[in-house]
Amino acid sequence: MTRHTKIVATLGPASSSPKVLERMVEAGIDVVRMNFSHGTAADHKARAEGIRAAAAKHGRIVGILGDLQGPKIRVGKFENNKITLAQGDGFILDAACKLGTQERVGLDYKDLPKDVRPNDILLLDDGRLKLTVEAVRGTEIHTRVLVGGELSNNKGINRQGGGLTAPALTAKDMEDIRTAAEIGVDFVAVSFPKSAADMYMARQLLRAAGSDAVLIAKIERVEAVENMAEILDASDGVMVARGDLAVEVGDAAVPALQKKMIRMARDKNKLTITATQMMESMIHSPVPTRAEVSDVANAVLDGTDAVMLSAETAAGKYPVEVVESMARICVEAERSAEVTLDREFLDRIFTRIDQSIAMAAIWTAHHLKVKAIAALTQSGSTALWMSRLNCGVPIYALTPDVVSLSRMALFREVRPLLMAQQHTEREQLLAEAESLLIERGVVEIGDLIVLTIGEPIGSIGGTNTLKIVRVGDHLNTQP
């Protein structure tokens, strides 16, 4: 069974060598993530060149995602790199402090004293430490430790319930957007957006830098959850970034929010990536825990386009094995997924011709039990619409556009194929599509397939024709 759910793998020290990159490509990665929180522009450019070379060598389509750092809402550094706080200790977060001690530590986010009030709860290091604010005096936030533990350099800070005013896009992010444009990334993820305005600004900066990359909003703030609908409208997709989100809303709320976000995104024809700690134990272990297997499988059953690996592939001991394990889990979960196409069509209204053709194609393919759907597309929109509903039939997106090719690497159920489109007549072009599918071993002579195409040939948004054919019917029209 071919895997429908895509795999995003973060690149880092453990996965930058040509040999490891090749093995990860063979194991099944569909998109690589470059975390702009770490490394230099030169590092990212070298990794982009490496993954493109590995993908080309093995005949795979692998997209590139640039993940912006966002605001650094973190403590500063300590004299001895770390301290241990006990319950009941007093501790000061001081925006003017240069080097931390047992009594106080500095802040990368200098406006934190303006954002908090007495009785606020501050969560440090992904919620492992909990402090209550007793008073704010100038640059100092005086707190009392509710839950203690070890606190080391540059650990994150969240305010329980959200409400921090840090902007989503920093000066570093703006520079990184220019780097992303130079690299030619296919996707850009924006960290900590609070509203549609943050996403509109990111898109303007991307376009000004000369990039037309797909824009992904990382949902990790309370405000983002509240403004989910408008953020979706301003984005091309969302990442369910469960780490910071869990700290702000509480870990128990995340599973239901994950399902809601994926459902909302699919209803709006947007992409979804589910991320954070999916296979965390495999940083050090060659096999996942049973809970991690269930977590990945549930994200697949929720309908996510992709599941993401972070430290597991960036810094873990088993970057190849974790991709293989995740791929195996996805396939098994998809095998048991229920096809509910008829029910999902009941409340849908289509106002565009190309979208109507896409929906008609998956309906027909499902009920006729055809071998495959072949969507001849320029921008990839037709394939995206088809992939929003599970019809149980593989979708092959045939395009001459190499940019669209890489972006479709993230679409659930879609297999992008580069097609030369040497002809301008419809019947000859359909024959070319059939030949490509046969060459790739997707179909055989006599198989029934659904084809979609637009006329005039090559126009974006022009899909207006659906044809049901037996493979071989068009081959005698090809000169």
C-alpha positions as CSV (number, residue, x, y, z in Angstrom):
1,M,0.0,0.0,0.0
2,T,1.4,3.4,-0.9
3,R,1.5,5.9,1.9
4,H,-0.8,8.9,1.7
5,T,0.3,11.0,4.7
6,K,3.5,13.0,4.1
7,I,6.5,13.1,6.4
8,V,8.4,16.3,7.3
9,A,11.9,15.8,8.8
10,T,14.0,18.5,10.4
11,L,17.6,18.8,9.3
12,G,20.4,19.3,11.7
13,P,23.8,17.9,12.8
14,A,22.5,14.3,12.7
15,S,21.1,14.6,9.2
16,S,23.3,16.8,7.2
17,S,25.8,14.4,5.7
18,P,25.2,13.3,2.0
19,K,25.0,9.6,3.1
20,V,22.4,10.2,5.8
21,L,20.3,12.5,3.6
22,E,20.2,9.9,0.9
23,R,19.1,7.2,3.3
24,M,16.4,9.5,4.6
25,V,15.2,10.2,1.1
26,E,15.1,6.4,0.4
27,A,13.2,6.0,3.8
28,G,10.4,8.3,2.5
29,I,10.8,11.9,3.6
30,D,8.6,14.2,1.6
31,V,9.6,17.6,3.0
32,V,12.7,18.8,4.9
33,R,12.4,21.5,7.6
34,M,15.1,24.0,8.1
35,N,14.9,25.5,11.6
36,F,16.1,29.1,11.4
37,S,16.4,29.2,15.2
38,H,19.7,27.3,14.7
39,G,22.5,27.6,12.2
40,T,23.7,30.3,9.7
41,A,22.4,31.3,6.3
42,A,25.4,29.4,4.8
43,D,24.4,26.2,6.8
44,H,20.8,26.4,5.4
45,K,22.0,26.9,1.8
46,A,24.4,24.0,2.1
47,R,21.6,21.7,3.4
48,A,19.2,22.8,0.7
49,E,21.8,21.9,-1.9
50,G,22.4,18.6,-0.2
51,I,18.8,17.5,-0.1
52,R,18.1,18.6,-3.7
53,A,21.1,16.5,-4.8
54,A,19.9,13.5,-2.8
55,A,16.4,13.7,-4.1
56,A,17.5,14.1,-7.7
57,K,19.8,11.0,-7.3
58,H,16.9,8.9,-6.2
59,G,14.2,10.3,-8.4
60,R,12.2,11.7,-5.5
61,I,10.3,15.0,-5.0
62,V,11.3,16.5,-1.7
63,G,10.1,20.0,-0.7
64,I,11.9,22.5,1.6
65,L,10.3,24.3,4.5
66,G,11.9,27.3,6.2
67,D,10.7,27.6,9.8
68,L,11.1,31.2,11.2
69,Q,12.3,31.5,14.8
70,G,9.8,34.1,15.9
71,P,10.2,36.2,19.1
72,K,12.7,34.9,21.6
73,I,10.6,34.8,24.8
74,R,13.4,33.2,26.9
75,V,15.5,33.7,30.0
76,G,19.1,34.7,29.5
77,K,22.2,32.9,30.5
78,F,23.6,31.9,33.9
79,E,27.0,32.3,35.4
80,N,27.3,28.5,35.7
81,N,24.9,27.6,32.8
82,K,22.1,26.3,35.1
83,I,20.6,26.5,38.6
84,T,18.1,24.4,40.5
85,L,14.9,26.1,41.9
86,A,13.0,24.5,44.8
87,Q,9.3,25.0,45.6
88,G,8.8,28.1,47.6
89,D,12.0,29.9,46.5
90,G,11.8,33.5,45.5
91,F,13.2,34.2,42.0
92,I,13.5,37.4,39.9
93,L,13.2,37.7,36.2
94,D,15.1,40.9,35.4
95,A,15.2,42.4,32.0
96,A,18.3,44.4,33.0
97,C,20.3,41.4,34.3
98,K,23.4,40.5,32.3
99,L,24.3,37.1,33.8
100,G,22.0,34.9,35.9
101,T,22.6,33.7,39.4
102,Q,20.6,31.6,41.9
103,E,18.5,34.6,42.7
104,R,17.8,36.2,39.3
105,V,18.2,35.8,35.6
106,G,18.0,38.1,32.5
107,L,15.4,38.1,29.8
108,D,15.8,38.0,26.0
109,Y,12.3,39.5,25.8
110,K,12.8,42.9,27.5
111,D,9.1,43.8,27.5
112,L,8.0,40.9,29.7
113,P,7.7,43.1,32.8
114,K,5.0,45.2,30.9
115,D,3.0,42.1,30.0
116,V,2.5,40.5,33.4
117,R,0.7,41.3,36.6
118,P,0.6,39.9,40.1
119,N,-0.9,36.4,40.3
120,D,0.0,35.6,36.7
121,I,1.5,32.2,36.2
122,L,4.7,31.9,34.2
123,L,5.7,28.6,32.8
124,L,9.4,28.0,32.0
125,D,11.1,25.2,29.9
126,D,8.0,23.9,28.2
127,G,6.0,24.1,31.5
128,R,8.5,22.0,33.6
129,L,8.8,24.9,36.0
130,K,6.0,27.1,37.3
131,L,6.3,30.5,38.9
132,T,3.6,32.9,40.3
133,V,4.2,36.6,39.9
134,E,4.2,38.4,43.2
135,A,5.2,41.9,42.1
136,V,6.5,43.9,39.1
137,R,9.1,46.6,39.9
138,G,10.6,48.4,37.0
139,T,12.6,45.8,35.0
140,E,12.1,43.2,37.7
141,I,9.4,40.5,37.9
142,H,9.4,39.1,41.4
143,T,8.1,35.5,41.5
144,R,7.6,32.6,43.8
145,V,8.4,29.0,42.6
146,L,5.3,26.8,42.6
147,V,7.0,23.9,40.7
148,G,10.7,23.7,40.9
149,G,13.5,22.0,38.9
150,E,16.6,22.6,36.9
151,L,16.6,25.8,34.9
152,S,19.4,26.3,32.3
153,N,20.4,28.9,29.7
154,N,17.9,30.3,27.2
155,K,14.8,28.3,28.3
156,G,11.5,29.5,27.0
157,I,8.9,31.4,29.0
158,N,5.1,31.3,28.5
159,R,2.3,33.1,30.3
160,Q,-0.5,30.7,31.2
161,G,-3.5,31.7,29.2
162,G,-1.4,33.7,26.7
163,G,-1.4,37.5,26.4
164,L,2.3,38.3,25.6
165,T,2.6,41.2,23.2
166,A,5.8,40.1,21.4
167,P,5.4,40.6,17.6
168,A,5.4,37.4,15.5
169,L,8.0,38.8,13.1
170,T,11.3,40.0,14.4
171,A,14.2,41.7,12.6
172,K,15.9,38.3,12.5
173,D,12.8,36.8,10.9
174,M,12.8,39.5,8.2
175,E,16.4,38.6,7.4
176,D,15.6,34.9,7.4
177,I,12.8,35.5,4.9
178,R,15.3,37.0,2.5
179,T,17.5,33.9,3.1
180,A,14.6,31.6,2.5
181,A,13.8,33.4,-0.8
182,E,17.5,33.1,-1.9
183,I,17.4,29.3,-1.1
184,G,14.1,29.0,-3.0
185,V,12.2,27.2,-0.2
186,D,8.8,25.8,-1.1
187,F,7.2,26.6,2.3
188,V,7.7,29.2,5.0
189,A,6.4,28.6,8.6
190,V,5.6,31.7,10.7
191,S,6.1,31.2,14.5
192,F,3.7,32.6,17.1
193,P,1.3,34.5,14.8
194,K,-1.6,36.0,16.8
195,S,-3.9,37.2,14.0
196,A,-4.3,37.4,10.2
197,A,-2.3,40.6,10.2
198,D,0.8,38.7,11.1
199,M,0.4,36.4,8.2
200,Y,-0.4,39.2,5.8
201,M,2.8,40.9,6.8
202,A,4.8,37.7,6.4
203,R,3.3,37.2,2.9
204,Q,4.2,40.8,1.9
205,L,7.8,40.4,3.1
206,L,8.0,37.1,1.2
207,R,6.8,38.6,-2.1
208,A,9.0,41.6,-1.7
209,A,12.0,39.2,-1.3
210,G,11.0,37.5,-4.6
211,S,9.4,34.4,-3.1
212,D,6.1,32.8,-3.8
213,A,6.4,30.2,-1.1
214,V,3.5,28.5,0.5
215,L,2.8,30.2,3.9
216,I,2.2,28.1,7.0
217,A,0.9,29.5,10.3
218,K,2.2,27.8,13.4
219,I,-0.6,27.6,15.9
220,E,1.1,27.9,19.3
221,R,-0.6,30.9,21.1
222,V,-4.0,31.2,22.8
223,E,-4.7,34.2,20.6
224,A,-4.1,32.1,17.5
225,V,-6.6,29.5,18.6
226,E,-9.2,32.2,19.2
227,N,-8.4,33.8,15.7
228,M,-8.1,30.5,13.9
229,A,-10.6,31.2,11.2
230,E,-9.0,34.5,10.1
231,I,-5.5,33.0,10.3
232,L,-6.6,30.2,8.1
233,D,-8.0,32.7,5.5
234,A,-4.7,34.6,5.5
235,S,-2.5,31.4,5.2
236,D,-2.0,28.5,2.9
237,G,-1.9,26.0,5.8
238,V,-1.3,25.6,9.5
239,M,1.1,23.7,11.7
240,V,-0.4,22.2,14.9
241,A,2.7,23.2,17.0
242,R,1.8,21.3,20.2
243,G,4.8,22.3,22.3
244,D,4.2,26.0,23.1
245,L,0.4,25.5,22.5
246,A,0.2,22.9,25.3
247,V,2.0,25.2,27.7
248,E,-0.4,28.1,27.0
249,V,-3.7,26.2,26.9
250,G,-2.9,23.2,29.1
251,D,-1.8,19.8,27.7
252,A,-5.2,18.2,28.2
253,A,-6.8,20.6,25.8
254,V,-4.4,19.9,22.9
255,P,-5.8,16.6,21.5
256,A,-9.3,18.1,20.9
257,L,-7.8,21.3,19.5
258,Q,-5.6,19.3,17.1
259,K,-8.7,17.5,15.7
260,K,-10.6,20.8,15.4
261,M,-7.8,22.6,13.7
262,I,-7.2,19.8,11.1
263,R,-11.0,19.7,10.4
264,M,-11.2,23.5,10.0
265,A,-8.2,23.6,7.7
266,R,-9.4,20.8,5.5
267,D,-12.9,22.5,5.2
268,K,-11.1,25.6,4.0
269,N,-8.9,23.7,1.5
270,K,-5.8,24.5,3.6
271,L,-2.8,22.3,4.4
272,T,-2.0,20.8,7.9
273,I,1.2,19.6,9.6
274,T,1.0,18.0,13.0
275,A,4.2,18.5,15.0
276,T,6.1,18.2,18.3
277,Q,7.3,15.1,20.2
278,M,5.7,12.7,17.8
279,M,8.5,10.1,18.1
280,E,10.5,11.9,20.9
281,S,11.9,8.7,22.5
282,M,13.6,7.8,19.2
283,I,16.1,10.6,19.8
284,H,17.8,7.9,21.9
285,S,16.0,4.7,21.2
286,P,15.8,2.7,18.0
287,V,12.1,1.9,18.5
288,P,9.2,4.2,19.4
289,T,6.9,3.9,22.5
290,R,3.4,2.5,22.0
291,A,2.0,5.9,23.0
292,E,4.0,7.5,20.2
293,V,2.7,5.0,17.7
294,S,-0.8,5.8,18.7
295,D,-0.1,9.6,18.5
296,V,1.1,9.4,14.9
297,A,-1.7,7.1,13.9
298,N,-4.3,9.4,15.5
299,A,-3.0,12.4,13.6
300,V,-3.2,10.3,10.4
301,L,-6.8,9.4,11.2
302,D,-7.6,13.0,12.0
303,G,-6.7,13.7,8.3
304,T,-3.5,15.7,8.7
305,D,-1.5,16.2,5.5
306,A,1.8,15.6,7.2
307,V,3.4,14.5,10.4
308,M,6.6,16.1,11.5
309,L,9.9,15.0,13.1
310,S,12.0,17.6,15.0
311,A,14.9,16.7,17.2
312,E,14.4,13.1,16.2
313,T,16.1,13.7,12.9
314,A,17.9,16.9,13.6
315,A,20.0,15.7,16.6
316,G,18.8,12.1,17.3
317,K,20.8,8.9,17.1
318,Y,18.5,7.2,14.6
319,P,17.4,9.8,11.9
320,V,16.8,7.1,9.3
321,E,15.1,4.6,11.5
322,V,12.7,7.1,12.9
323,V,11.5,8.0,9.3
324,E,11.1,4.3,8.5
325,S,9.1,3.8,11.7
326,M,6.9,6.8,11.1
327,A,6.2,5.7,7.5
328,R,5.2,2.2,8.6
329,I,2.8,3.7,11.2
330,C,1.2,6.0,8.6
331,V,0.6,3.2,6.2
332,E,-1.0,1.0,8.8
333,A,-3.3,3.8,10.1
334,E,-4.4,4.6,6.6
335,R,-5.3,1.0,6.0
336,S,-8.0,1.3,8.6
337,A,-9.2,4.8,7.8
338,E,-12.9,5.0,6.9
339,V,-13.9,6.5,3.6
340,T,-16.8,8.8,4.2
341,L,-17.0,10.6,0.9
342,D,-20.7,10.4,0.4
343,R,-21.4,11.9,3.8
344,E,-18.8,14.7,3.4
345,F,-20.4,15.8,0.1
346,L,-23.8,16.5,1.6
347,D,-23.1,20.1,2.8
348,R,-20.6,21.2,0.2
349,I,-21.2,24.0,-2.3
350,F,-18.9,24.5,-5.3
351,T,-18.8,27.9,-7.0
352,R,-15.8,27.5,-9.3
353,I,-15.7,25.4,-12.4
354,D,-12.2,24.0,-11.6
355,Q,-13.1,23.1,-8.0
356,S,-16.3,21.4,-9.3
357,I,-14.3,19.3,-11.7
358,A,-12.0,18.3,-8.9
359,M,-14.9,17.2,-6.7
360,A,-16.6,15.4,-9.5
361,A,-13.3,13.5,-10.2
362,I,-13.0,12.1,-6.7
363,W,-16.7,11.2,-6.5
364,T,-16.5,9.4,-9.8
365,A,-13.2,7.7,-9.0
366,H,-14.5,6.4,-5.7
367,H,-17.8,5.0,-7.0
368,L,-16.3,3.5,-10.2
369,K,-13.3,2.1,-8.2
370,V,-10.8,3.3,-10.8
371,K,-7.1,2.6,-10.6
372,A,-6.0,6.2,-10.3
373,I,-6.9,9.9,-10.7
374,A,-4.6,11.9,-13.0
375,A,-4.8,15.6,-12.6
376,L,-3.0,17.6,-15.3
377,T,-2.3,20.9,-13.4
378,Q,-0.2,24.0,-13.6
379,S,-0.5,25.5,-10.1
380,G,-1.5,22.3,-8.2
381,S,-4.9,23.7,-7.0
382,T,-6.9,20.9,-8.6
383,A,-4.8,18.3,-6.8
384,L,-5.1,20.2,-3.5
385,W,-8.9,20.3,-3.7
386,M,-9.0,16.6,-4.5
387,S,-6.8,15.8,-1.5
388,R,-9.1,17.5,1.0
389,L,-11.5,14.5,0.9
390,N,-10.4,10.9,1.3
391,C,-11.8,9.0,-1.7
392,G,-9.5,5.9,-1.4
393,V,-8.0,6.3,-4.9
394,P,-4.4,7.6,-5.4
395,I,-4.1,11.0,-7.0
396,Y,-1.3,11.7,-9.5
397,A,-0.7,15.4,-10.1
398,L,1.1,15.8,-13.5
399,T,2.7,19.2,-14.0
400,P,5.4,20.8,-16.1
401,D,6.1,23.4,-13.4
402,V,8.9,22.3,-11.1
403,V,7.9,24.9,-8.4
404,S,4.4,23.4,-8.2
405,L,5.9,19.9,-8.2
406,S,7.8,20.5,-4.9
407,R,4.9,22.2,-3.2
408,M,2.6,19.3,-3.9
409,A,5.0,17.1,-2.0
410,L,3.1,18.2,1.1
411,F,-0.5,17.4,-0.2
412,R,-2.0,14.3,1.4
413,E,-2.7,11.4,-1.1
414,V,-1.1,13.3,-4.0
415,R,1.9,11.9,-5.9
416,P,3.4,14.8,-8.0
417,L,5.0,13.8,-11.3
418,L,6.9,16.0,-13.7
419,M,5.4,15.9,-17.2
420,A,7.0,17.6,-20.2
421,Q,3.7,18.5,-21.8
422,Q,5.2,18.4,-25.3
423,H,1.8,18.7,-27.0
424,T,-0.9,21.5,-27.1
425,E,-3.8,19.4,-28.4
426,R,-5.9,17.8,-25.6
427,E,-6.0,14.2,-26.9
428,Q,-2.3,14.1,-27.5
429,L,-1.6,15.6,-24.1
430,L,-3.8,12.9,-22.5
431,A,-1.9,10.3,-24.4
432,E,1.3,11.7,-23.0
433,A,-0.2,11.5,-19.5
434,E,-1.2,7.8,-20.0
435,S,2.3,7.0,-21.2
436,L,3.9,8.6,-18.2
437,L,1.6,6.7,-15.8
438,I,2.4,3.4,-17.6
439,E,6.2,4.2,-17.5
440,R,6.0,4.8,-13.8
441,G,4.2,1.5,-13.2
442,V,1.1,3.2,-11.8
443,V,-1.3,1.7,-14.3
444,E,-1.5,-1.0,-17.0
445,I,-3.2,-1.2,-20.4
446,G,-6.9,-1.7,-19.8
447,D,-7.1,0.0,-16.3
448,L,-9.8,2.5,-15.8
449,I,-8.7,6.0,-14.7
450,V,-10.1,9.5,-14.3
451,L,-8.3,12.3,-16.0
452,T,-8.8,16.1,-15.5
453,I,-7.4,18.8,-17.7
454,G,-8.0,22.4,-18.5
455,E,-8.4,24.2,-21.8
456,P,-6.8,26.3,-23.1
457,I,-3.9,24.1,-22.3
458,G,-1.4,25.5,-19.8
459,S,-3.7,28.2,-18.2
460,I,-3.7,28.4,-14.4
461,G,-7.1,27.8,-12.8
462,G,-8.5,26.5,-16.1
463,T,-9.4,22.9,-15.2
464,N,-12.7,22.4,-16.9
465,T,-12.8,18.8,-18.3
466,L,-13.2,15.4,-16.7
467,K,-12.7,12.3,-18.8
468,I,-13.1,8.6,-17.8
469,V,-10.9,6.4,-20.0
470,R,-9.4,2.9,-20.2
471,V,-5.6,3.1,-20.4
472,G,-4.5,2.7,-23.9
473,D,-7.5,4.6,-25.5
474,H,-5.3,7.7,-26.2
475,L,-2.1,6.1,-27.0
476,N,-2.8,5.8,-30.8
477,T,-3.3,9.5,-30.9
478,Q,0.3,10.3,-29.8
479,P,2.6,10.9,-32.8
